[in-house]
Amino acid sequence: MQSVSLKKMLLKRKTLSLLRGLISKLSSPIVIQDQEGMVLVTDLGMDTANTLSKNSPESIEKLTVNDCLNKIPVLLGDEILGWVIGNEQVEQVADFLSYLANREFEQKTLVADALDKYREINLLYTIASKMSNCLDVKEIGTLVLEEAGRLIPSTSASVMLHNHQTNCLEIVSARGTAENVNSLQTHSSKGIAGYVFTTGIPELVNDATQDHRYIVNENDCYAIICAPILAKDRTIGVVNISNSEPVNYTSQDLKLFTAIVTQASGVIENALLHESKLREQRIKNNLERYLSPQVAEAVINEKEEVSLTTSKRRIAMLFSDIRNFTTKCEELEPEQLVTYLNEYFTQMVDVIFNHQGTVNKFVGDMIVAMFGAPSAIADREYWAIAAAINMQKRIKNLPIDWIRENFITGIGISSGDVIVGNIGSPQHMDYTAIGDEMNIASRLQGLAKGGQILVTRSVYDATQSNFKFREFGTLPVKGKKKLVEVFEVIYED
């Protein structure tokens, strides 16, 4: 709180001049004392102006130790700044000095408020500058705690963010004794931090141990200030600053701390969004190793038609295998063979993804692809044949001669109801398909010569208006009691 000194007021020539102009010539002087009883002016109203320094102790005592004189306080609100003593016009002088004191107090308060505002704006500008290029939540938290620690004395401070999965507030940055806390999380509805998180209202608690919300833990504190981290539409965490010593935080501390946290809230929210996007991109990148970009996007967005749970579904499945691969392997060093295989798989997967397919697995040199799972698509048989034709064409146009001349593939396609979903043990799951149609497609791939694409009747029936076919025959397929009608897709190289 700003104070006003009566002595300093009277040292101003203008003040004394105004006082002398206020009163008329008196028969006895007026004495002005400060609140401690020290005489500041002894001769107000007399012809000759003399200040305290010019008066002897004896003369001062004569003027002040006189019970018959009037003694009126000079007031600043309820505070007594001093006294006016004399026989005449003392009330008038005291009222005038009280008026001057209150006016000076108001001016000082205005100046102090303006200075506080300037410091606050300057502080927030500094903090904003430091955080502007920061996208790491922990680093931002450290900056917030450092800036708050410079302005508000503390022995502990922490930034806590809400974890949706555990519904707990978890410490992401800490200073002081909070760095040694073993339990880094607390339930989002418990303690003073939980109250601030739930209500979104900052709290200042001095003598926190007497507060019923206080949670006793290894990070003891006497006084605490806690402010919410507010996003656009929700509270995402809290920031705490506390002191284990018996200090009393003020409303000004609360206001300043809240301003710092508010400034940091938007930056923290942006950093969380950035981290979320990076995490989503990593997931997407991993998914796109197995799924087409469109299907990966659908899985990430959890569209209704996408499901990884086990269920019966009608799909088209494609098996592709390199003829005489084992023999070809003997012609190359293993490292060179792996290089060529990787190039081959890259090209084939690109074709499959471009035709809305999903790569189910690689088995040696064999590729298994699905059309219609996990994302349901229309015309799955059409896309499977279109992919197979373009796979054959892509091989013949690869820039590597050895691949073009030796990686001759046979392809089998079938369609029908199979069980698809995550299948395996708790330790390892694979998204795959199980059913007779998978076995038939595999058998057709085994029957196909290099460059051939063989399909079942179900595939033929669904696509006969889109492609040209030739009856391949009715053939027994290993493991099947009934004969299987097989058709060969006729396409131009």
Solvent accessible surface area in square Angstrom, and as a share of the most:
residue,aa,sasa,rsa
1,M,207,0.92
2,Q,74,0.33
3,S,82,0.53
4,V,9,0.05
5,S,42,0.27
6,L,5,0.03
7,K,96,0.41
8,K,135,0.57
9,M,4,0.02
10,L,6,0.03
11,L,122,0.61
12,K,104,0.44
13,R,217,0.79
14,K,152,0.64
15,T,11,0.06
16,L,24,0.12
17,S,70,0.45
18,L,82,0.41
19,L,0,0.00
20,R,76,0.28
21,G,68,0.66
22,L,61,0.30
23,I,13,0.07
24,S,73,0.47
25,K,151,0.64
26,L,15,0.08
27,S,103,0.66
28,S,26,0.17
29,P,26,0.16
30,I,0,0.00
31,V,2,0.01
32,I,0,0.00
33,Q,17,0.07
34,D,26,0.14
35,Q,96,0.43
36,E,147,0.66
37,G,35,0.34
38,M,102,0.46
39,V,9,0.05
40,L,13,0.07
41,V,3,0.02
42,T,2,0.01
43,D,11,0.06
44,L,0,0.00
45,G,9,0.09
46,M,80,0.36
47,D,109,0.57
48,T,87,0.51
49,A,54,0.42
50,N,46,0.24
51,T,56,0.32
52,L,50,0.25
53,S,102,0.66
54,K,145,0.61
55,N,34,0.18
56,S,53,0.34
57,P,100,0.63
58,E,112,0.50
59,S,40,0.26
60,I,29,0.15
61,E,106,0.48
62,K,157,0.66
63,L,46,0.23
64,T,27,0.16
65,V,109,0.63
66,N,64,0.33
67,D,148,0.77
68,C,118,0.71
69,L,32,0.16
70,N,72,0.37
71,K,104,0.44
72,I,44,0.22
73,P,39,0.25
74,V,0,0.00
75,L,68,0.34
76,L,12,0.06
77,G,54,0.52
78,D,149,0.77
79,E,78,0.35
80,I,65,0.33
81,L,9,0.04
82,G,0,0.00
83,W,60,0.21
84,V,0,0.00
85,I,6,0.03
86,G,1,0.01
87,N,76,0.39
88,E,67,0.30
89,Q,59,0.26
90,V,5,0.03
91,E,110,0.49
92,Q,75,0.33
93,V,0,0.00
94,A,1,0.01
95,D,94,0.49
96,F,44,0.18
97,L,0,0.00
98,S,20,0.13
99,Y,123,0.47
100,L,18,0.09
101,A,0,0.00
102,N,53,0.27
103,R,117,0.43
104,E,32,0.14
105,F,45,0.19
106,E,103,0.46
107,Q,99,0.44
108,K,73,0.31
109,T,45,0.26
110,L,125,0.62
111,V,101,0.58
112,A,19,0.15
113,D,72,0.37
114,A,64,0.50
115,L,78,0.39
116,D,54,0.28
117,K,105,0.44
118,Y,141,0.54
119,R,142,0.52
120,E,27,0.12
121,I,116,0.59
122,N,74,0.38
123,L,25,0.12
124,L,36,0.18
125,Y,155,0.59
126,T,51,0.29
127,I,1,0.00
128,A,31,0.24
129,S,58,0.37
130,K,90,0.38
131,M,0,0.00
132,S,78,0.50
133,N,146,0.75
134,C,13,0.08
135,L,88,0.44
136,D,65,0.34
137,V,9,0.05
138,K,130,0.55
139,E,96,0.43
140,I,0,0.00
141,G,0,0.00
142,T,55,0.32
143,L,34,0.17
144,V,0,0.00
145,L,1,0.00
146,E,63,0.28
147,E,8,0.04
148,A,0,0.00
149,G,22,0.21
150,R,156,0.57
151,L,78,0.39
152,I,0,0.00
153,P,87,0.55
154,S,34,0.22
155,T,48,0.28
156,S,5,0.03
157,A,2,0.02
158,S,8,0.05
159,V,0,0.00
160,M,14,0.06
161,L,18,0.09
162,H,39,0.17
163,N,41,0.21
164,H,139,0.62
165,Q,172,0.76
166,T,66,0.38
167,N,64,0.33
168,C,16,0.09
169,L,0,0.00
170,E,48,0.21
171,I,31,0.16
172,V,43,0.25
173,S,5,0.03
174,A,28,0.22
175,R,87,0.32
176,G,39,0.38
177,T,65,0.38
178,A,2,0.02
179,E,112,0.50
180,N,115,0.59
181,V,15,0.09
182,N,138,0.71
183,S,70,0.45
184,L,94,0.47
185,Q,85,0.38
186,T,35,0.21
187,H,71,0.32
188,S,8,0.05
189,S,72,0.47
190,K,121,0.51
191,G,14,0.14
192,I,9,0.04
193,A,14,0.11
194,G,0,0.00
195,Y,83,0.31
196,V,0,0.00
197,F,28,0.12
198,T,95,0.55
199,T,58,0.33
200,G,19,0.18
201,I,95,0.48
202,P,38,0.24
203,E,34,0.15
204,L,49,0.24
205,V,17,0.09
206,N,50,0.26
207,D,47,0.24
208,A,0,0.00
209,T,75,0.44
210,Q,145,0.64
211,D,30,0.16
212,H,171,0.76
213,R,46,0.17
214,Y,38,0.15
215,I,74,0.38
216,V,123,0.71
217,N,67,0.34
218,E,97,0.43
219,N,28,0.14
220,D,90,0.47
221,C,13,0.08
222,Y,63,0.24
223,A,0,0.00
224,I,19,0.10
225,I,0,0.00
226,C,0,0.00
227,A,0,0.00
228,P,9,0.06
229,I,0,0.00
230,L,87,0.43
231,A,15,0.11
232,K,187,0.79
233,D,117,0.61
234,R,113,0.41
235,T,27,0.15
236,I,9,0.05
237,G,0,0.00
238,V,0,0.00
239,V,0,0.00
240,N,16,0.08
241,I,0,0.00
242,S,6,0.04
243,N,8,0.04
244,S,55,0.36
245,E,99,0.45
246,P,103,0.65
247,V,45,0.26
248,N,111,0.57
249,Y,10,0.04
250,T,71,0.41
251,S,89,0.58
252,Q,81,0.36
253,D,29,0.15
254,L,41,0.20
255,K,96,0.41
256,L,30,0.15
257,F,0,0.00
258,T,35,0.20
259,A,19,0.15
260,I,0,0.00
261,V,0,0.00
262,T,86,0.50
263,Q,60,0.27
264,A,0,0.00
265,S,4,0.03
266,G,36,0.35
267,V,30,0.17
268,I,1,0.00
269,E,20,0.09
270,N,86,0.44
271,A,0,0.00
272,L,52,0.26
273,L,96,0.48
274,H,64,0.28
275,E,59,0.26
276,S,45,0.29
277,K,140,0.59
278,L,83,0.41
279,R,124,0.45
280,E,83,0.37
281,Q,89,0.39
282,R,136,0.50
283,I,88,0.44
284,K,48,0.20
285,N,75,0.38
286,N,79,0.40
287,L,41,0.20
288,E,48,0.22
289,R,157,0.57
290,Y,117,0.44
291,L,14,0.07
292,S,0,0.00
293,P,63,0.39
294,Q,115,0.51
295,V,9,0.05
296,A,0,0.00
297,E,63,0.28
298,A,8,0.06
299,V,24,0.14
300,I,38,0.19
301,N,79,0.41
302,E,146,0.66
303,K,97,0.41
304,E,175,0.78
305,E,83,0.37
306,V,21,0.12
307,S,38,0.24
308,L,72,0.36
309,T,100,0.58
310,T,78,0.45
311,S,44,0.29
312,K,142,0.60
313,R,44,0.16
314,R,106,0.39
315,I,0,0.00
316,A,0,0.00
317,M,0,0.00
318,L,0,0.00
319,F,13,0.06
320,S,0,0.00
321,D,28,0.15
322,I,3,0.02
323,R,42,0.15
324,N,110,0.57
325,F,30,0.13
326,T,105,0.61
327,T,79,0.46
328,K,45,0.19
329,C,35,0.21
330,E,145,0.65
331,E,102,0.46
332,L,37,0.18
333,E,122,0.55
334,P,88,0.55
335,E,126,0.57
336,Q,67,0.30
337,L,22,0.11
338,V,83,0.48
339,T,76,0.44
340,Y,34,0.13
341,L,25,0.13
342,N,86,0.44
343,E,48,0.22
344,Y,0,0.00
345,F,28,0.11
346,T,85,0.49
347,Q,38,0.17
348,M,1,0.00
349,V,23,0.13
350,D,60,0.31
351,V,3,0.02
352,I,0,0.00
353,F,19,0.08
354,N,92,0.47
355,H,27,0.12
356,Q,65,0.29
357,G,0,0.00
358,T,4,0.03
359,V,5,0.03
360,N,19,0.10
361,K,86,0.36
362,F,89,0.37
363,V,76,0.44
364,G,63,0.60
365,D,16,0.08
366,M,33,0.15
367,I,0,0.00
368,V,3,0.01
369,A,0,0.00
370,M,1,0.00
371,F,0,0.00
372,G,4,0.04
373,A,2,0.02
374,P,0,0.00
375,S,13,0.09
376,A,59,0.46
377,I,26,0.13
378,A,77,0.59
379,D,95,0.49
380,R,54,0.20
381,E,14,0.06
382,Y,76,0.29
383,W,64,0.23
384,A,0,0.00
385,I,0,0.00
386,A,11,0.08
387,A,0,0.00
388,A,0,0.00
389,I,18,0.09
390,N,56,0.29
391,M,1,0.00
392,Q,5,0.02
393,K,69,0.29
394,R,69,0.25
395,I,5,0.03
396,K,87,0.37
397,N,116,0.59
398,L,3,0.02
399,P,110,0.69
400,I,50,0.25
401,D,78,0.40
402,W,46,0.16
403,I,0,0.00
404,R,78,0.29
405,E,118,0.53
406,N,18,0.09
407,F,0,0.00
408,I,69,0.35
409,T,1,0.01
410,G,0,0.00
411,I,0,0.00
412,G,0,0.00
413,I,0,0.00
414,S,0,0.00
415,S,1,0.01
416,G,4,0.04
417,D,77,0.40
418,V,3,0.02
419,I,62,0.32
420,V,2,0.01
421,G,0,0.00
422,N,57,0.29
423,I,60,0.30
424,G,55,0.53
425,S,48,0.31
426,P,130,0.81
427,Q,159,0.71
428,H,121,0.54
429,M,93,0.41
430,D,76,0.40
431,Y,42,0.16
432,T,11,0.07
433,A,5,0.04
434,I,98,0.50
435,G,23,0.22
436,D,80,0.41
437,E,40,0.18
438,M,16,0.07
439,N,72,0.37
440,I,13,0.07
441,A,0,0.00
442,S,28,0.18
443,R,84,0.31
444,L,0,0.00
445,Q,13,0.06
446,G,54,0.52
447,L,79,0.39
448,A,2,0.02
449,K,146,0.62
450,G,37,0.35
451,G,19,0.18
452,Q,27,0.12
453,I,0,0.00
454,L,0,0.00
455,V,0,0.00
456,T,8,0.05
457,R,95,0.35
458,S,35,0.23
459,V,0,0.00
460,Y,45,0.17
461,D,67,0.35
462,A,57,0.44
463,T,1,0.00
464,Q,97,0.43
465,S,105,0.68
466,N,83,0.42
467,F,36,0.15
468,K,152,0.64
469,F,38,0.16
470,R,135,0.49
471,E,137,0.61
472,F,69,0.29
473,G,29,0.28
474,T,73,0.42
475,L,47,0.23
476,P,98,0.62
477,V,7,0.04
478,K,162,0.69
479,G,77,0.74
480,K,60,0.25
481,K,209,0.88
482,K,165,0.70
483,L,108,0.54
484,V,17,0.10
485,E,68,0.30
486,V,2,0.01
487,F,8,0.03
488,E,18,0.08
489,V,3,0.02
490,I,63,0.32
491,Y,44,0.17
492,E,147,0.66
493,D,123,0.64
